[in-house]
């Protein structure tokens, strides 16, 4: 798979999981909702969003270091 395509895919997944996590946290903060029911799920989704956001940077850094060593 092309590196640029993989980067775009990871950023799109990061946006998807990030917005989904924010929406889940928002739903948990509404009246008549128990926030503890939503906090773990929102944390997992935001963590996945952060992972997919940082993954392309780590991969590009690894590739650039590998190219500079050879």
Number of C-alpha atoms within 10 A of each C-alpha: 5 6 12 11 10 14 19 13 15 19 20 15 18 23 18 16 23 23 16 17 24 15 14 20 22 14 15 18 15 10 8 7 11 12 16 11 11 17 17 14 15 23 16 14 23 23 16 19 23 17 16 22 22 15 16 19 12 11 14 14 12 11 12 11 11 10 9 7 6 5
